[in-house]
Amino acid sequence: MGKLYLCGTPIGNLEDLTLRVIRVLKEVDIIAAEDTRQSIKLLNHIETKKTMISYHEHNKKEMGPLLIQKLKEGLNIALVTDAGMPGISDPGEDLVRLCIHEGIEVEAIPGPTALITALVLSGFSTGKFIFEGFLPRENKGRKEVLETLKDEIRTVIIYEAPHRIKNTLKDLLECLGNRKVAICRELTKKFEEILRVSLKEALQVYDNKEPRGEYVIIIEGKDKKELIEEQQRHWQSMSIEEHIDIYIKKGFNKKDALKMAAKDRGISKRELYKYTIE
């Protein structure tokens, strides 16, 4: 039985290629690449030649089983993406699941990752964050995802292509308000750029500048105090009876409904209970 190696490759600067990845790429029998035209440049850089098989989003259903069969035959395979860690916003995760299901060993060899590189450059909180990858292209799906992020207090990370960046920034402003963002472009490359502005300012920048390169957008989480105040204003706009009834309709008993309504309103359960008795 062979082994699948997940090889993290540079996101721009070839000097970020690790010694361990170089060794594995030279030792494996096959390299499964997202784009063989890109990966050949990497192999030329480390002066090695290998059999390459194309494995990407559009052929994963056909090529996945083929790669599994080769692994079962005892061949070792390295999986590489165009840039970064396989399995992050690419079909590498599907191949890993297939290997686990078939009892095939998988080894990850860490390397550069755009989302972490951008996060630590943003200046926003890194203690807790959420990664959304690429937003859905269709308006309905995109709006649904953004709605779930509306009250997110963690730092949010998304990927975006240059031809969609302006529309994405407009949607973010409309749904999340004028949050602070760090827009990271061409990370680790010669023309790396980090734009730390508000969403309104970012739109003004791209009204006068043609977007180029791949983007990582880091969005500052909503202020926790502001979120609590907004929620309390929302709950206080309805009567206590209506508030309690919301939780009862969701299946909670009256005791738990009272407790949750009190928490929402920032008052004690005893105080709320006293009000309902009166």
C-alpha positions in Angstrom: 0.0 0.0 0.0 1.4 3.4 -1.0 1.1 6.7 0.9 -0.5 10.0 -0.1 1.7 13.1 0.8 0.0 16.5 1.0 2.7 18.9 0.0 2.5 22.6 0.8 4.0 24.6 -2.0 5.0 28.3 -2.1 2.2 30.8 -2.6 4.5 33.1 -4.6 8.1 33.0 -3.4 9.9 29.8 -4.4 12.3 30.4 -1.4 9.5 29.3 0.8 9.7 25.7 -0.5 10.7 23.5 2.5 13.5 20.9 2.4 11.1 18.2 3.4 8.8 19.0 0.5 11.7 18.9 -1.9 12.8 15.5 -0.7 9.3 14.0 -0.9 8.7 15.4 -4.4 12.0 13.8 -5.5 11.1 10.4 -3.8 7.5 9.8 -4.7 6.4 7.8 -7.8 3.7 10.2 -9.0 2.7 13.8 -8.5 -1.0 14.7 -8.6 -1.1 18.4 -9.6 -4.0 20.9 -9.8 -2.3 22.4 -12.9 0.6 20.4 -14.4 1.7 23.5 -16.3 2.3 25.3 -13.0 3.8 22.3 -11.2 6.4 21.7 -14.0 7.9 25.1 -13.1 8.3 23.9 -9.5 9.9 20.6 -10.6 12.3 22.4 -12.8 13.2 24.7 -9.9 14.2 21.7 -7.8 15.7 19.9 -10.9 13.7 16.8 -10.9 11.4 15.0 -13.3 8.3 13.0 -12.3 5.2 11.4 -13.8 2.4 13.9 -13.2 -1.3 13.4 -13.2 -3.8 16.2 -13.4 -6.2 16.3 -10.4 -8.5 19.2 -10.0 -12.1 20.3 -9.3 -13.4 19.4 -12.7 -12.0 15.9 -13.0 -11.8 14.7 -9.3 -14.7 12.2 -9.7 -12.8 10.4 -12.4 -9.3 10.9 -11.2 -9.9 10.3 -7.5 -10.6 6.5 -7.9 -7.6 6.2 -10.3 -5.2 7.7 -7.8 -6.7 5.4 -5.1 -6.0 2.4 -7.3 -2.4 3.5 -7.8 -1.9 3.9 -4.1 -3.3 0.4 -3.5 -0.8 -0.9 -6.0 1.9 0.4 -3.7 2.8 3.7 -5.5 3.5 6.8 -3.4 1.8 10.0 -4.5 2.4 13.6 -3.7 -0.6 16.0 -4.0 0.2 19.6 -4.8 -2.0 22.6 -5.6 -1.0 25.6 -7.6 -0.1 27.5 -4.5 -0.3 26.7 -0.8 -1.6 23.7 1.1 -3.7 21.0 -0.7 -7.1 20.6 0.8 -7.7 24.3 1.4 -10.4 25.5 -1.0 -9.5 22.7 -3.5 -10.5 19.1 -4.1 -7.6 17.8 -2.1 -10.1 17.3 0.8 -12.0 14.8 -1.4 -8.9 12.7 -2.1 -8.0 12.7 1.6 -11.5 11.4 2.5 -11.2 8.6 -0.1 -7.9 7.6 1.3 -9.2 7.5 4.9 -12.2 5.4 3.7 -9.8 2.9 1.9 -7.4 2.7 4.8 -4.6 4.5 2.9 -2.1 6.4 5.0 -2.0 10.2 4.5 0.9 12.5 5.6 0.7 16.2 5.6 3.9 18.2 4.9 3.2 21.8 6.1 3.9 24.8 3.9 2.8 28.4 3.2 -0.9 29.1 3.4 -2.4 32.3 2.1 -5.1 32.6 4.7 -2.7 32.4 7.7 -0.2 34.6 6.1 -2.8 37.3 5.4 -4.3 36.9 8.9 -1.1 37.7 10.7 -0.4 40.6 8.4 -3.9 42.1 9.0 -3.3 43.5 12.5 -6.7 42.1 13.5 -7.4 39.5 16.3 -5.8 36.1 15.5 -7.1 34.4 18.6 -10.4 33.4 17.0 -11.2 33.5 13.3 -13.4 32.0 10.7 -12.4 31.0 7.2 -15.1 31.1 4.5 -13.0 30.4 1.4 -14.5 31.7 -1.8 -18.1 33.1 -1.4 -20.8 31.5 -3.6 -21.0 33.1 -7.0 -24.8 33.3 -7.2 -26.4 36.3 -5.5 -28.8 34.2 -3.3 -26.1 31.9 -1.9 -23.7 34.8 -1.4 -26.2 36.9 0.5 -27.1 33.8 2.7 -23.5 33.4 3.7 -22.9 37.1 4.4 -26.1 37.1 6.5 -24.5 34.5 8.8 -21.4 36.7 9.1 -23.4 39.8 10.0 -23.0 39.5 13.7 -19.7 37.5 13.7 -17.3 38.8 16.4 -14.4 36.7 15.2 -12.0 37.8 12.4 -13.4 36.7 9.0 -11.2 35.5 6.1 -12.3 35.1 2.5 -10.7 34.5 -0.8 -11.6 36.4 -3.9 -10.7 36.6 -7.6 -9.8 40.0 -9.1 -12.8 40.2 -11.4 -15.2 39.8 -8.5 -13.4 41.8 -5.8 -15.4 45.0 -6.3 -18.8 43.3 -6.2 -17.7 41.4 -3.1 -16.6 44.6 -1.3 -20.0 46.2 -2.2 -21.9 43.1 -0.8 -19.7 43.1 2.4 -20.4 46.8 2.9 -24.1 46.4 2.4 -24.5 43.4 4.7 -21.8 44.0 7.4 -21.6 47.8 7.5 -18.4 49.8 7.1 -16.0 47.3 8.8 -12.3 47.6 8.8 -10.6 45.3 6.3 -7.1 44.2 5.3 -7.0 43.4 1.6 -4.0 41.3 0.8 -2.8 40.8 -2.8 0.0 38.8 -4.4 1.3 37.5 -1.0 5.0 36.8 -0.8 5.5 37.9 -4.5 7.4 40.9 -5.7 4.4 43.2 -5.8 2.8 42.1 -2.5 0.3 44.7 -1.3 -1.6 45.0 2.0 -4.4 47.6 2.0 -5.6 48.3 5.5 -8.8 50.5 5.2 -12.5 50.5 5.7 -14.8 48.9 3.2 -15.9 52.3 1.9 -12.3 53.3 1.4 -11.5 50.0 -0.3 -14.3 50.6 -2.9 -13.0 54.1 -3.5 -9.5 52.6 -4.1 -10.8 50.1 -6.7 -12.9 52.7 -8.4 -9.6 54.2 -9.6 -7.5 51.0 -9.7 -7.8 47.9 -11.8 -7.8 44.8 -9.5 -5.0 42.3 -10.3 -3.8 39.1 -8.7 -5.5 36.8 -6.2 -6.9 38.4 -3.1 -7.4 37.5 0.6 -9.8 39.7 2.4 -9.5 39.9 6.2 -12.5 41.5 7.9 -12.4 42.7 11.5 -15.0 41.0 13.7 -18.0 43.0 15.0 -17.4 44.8 18.3 -18.8 42.5 21.0 -20.2 45.4 23.1 -21.9 46.9 20.0 -23.4 43.5 19.2 -24.8 43.1 22.7 -26.3 46.6 22.6 -27.9 45.9 19.2 -29.4 42.6 20.4 -30.8 44.2 23.6 -32.4 46.9 21.5 -34.0 44.3 19.4 -35.4 42.3 22.3 -36.6 45.4 24.1 -38.5 46.4 21.0 -41.0 43.6 21.9 -42.9 42.8 25.0 -41.5 40.4 27.6 -44.5 38.0 26.9 -43.6 38.0 23.1 -40.0 37.4 23.9 -40.7 34.4 26.2 -43.2 33.1 23.6 -40.5 33.0 20.9 -38.6 30.4 23.0 -41.7 28.4 24.0 -42.6 28.1 20.2 -39.1 26.8 19.7 -39.9 23.9 22.1 -38.4 25.2 25.3 -40.3 24.9 28.6 -41.4 28.1 30.4 -38.6 27.9 32.9 -35.9 27.8 30.3 -37.7 30.3 28.1 -37.7 32.8 31.1 -34.0 32.1 31.7 -33.0 32.7 28.1 -35.2 35.8 27.7 -33.6 37.3 30.9 -30.1 36.6 29.5 -31.1 38.3 26.2 -32.3 41.4 28.0 -29.4 41.6 30.4 -31.5 41.3 33.5 -31.8 38.6 36.2 -34.1 35.7 35.9 -35.7 36.7 39.2 -36.4 40.2 37.9 -38.1 38.8 34.8 -40.0 36.2 36.8 -41.3 38.9 39.1 -42.5 41.0 36.2 -44.4 38.1 34.7 -46.1 37.3 38.1 -47.2 41.0 38.4 
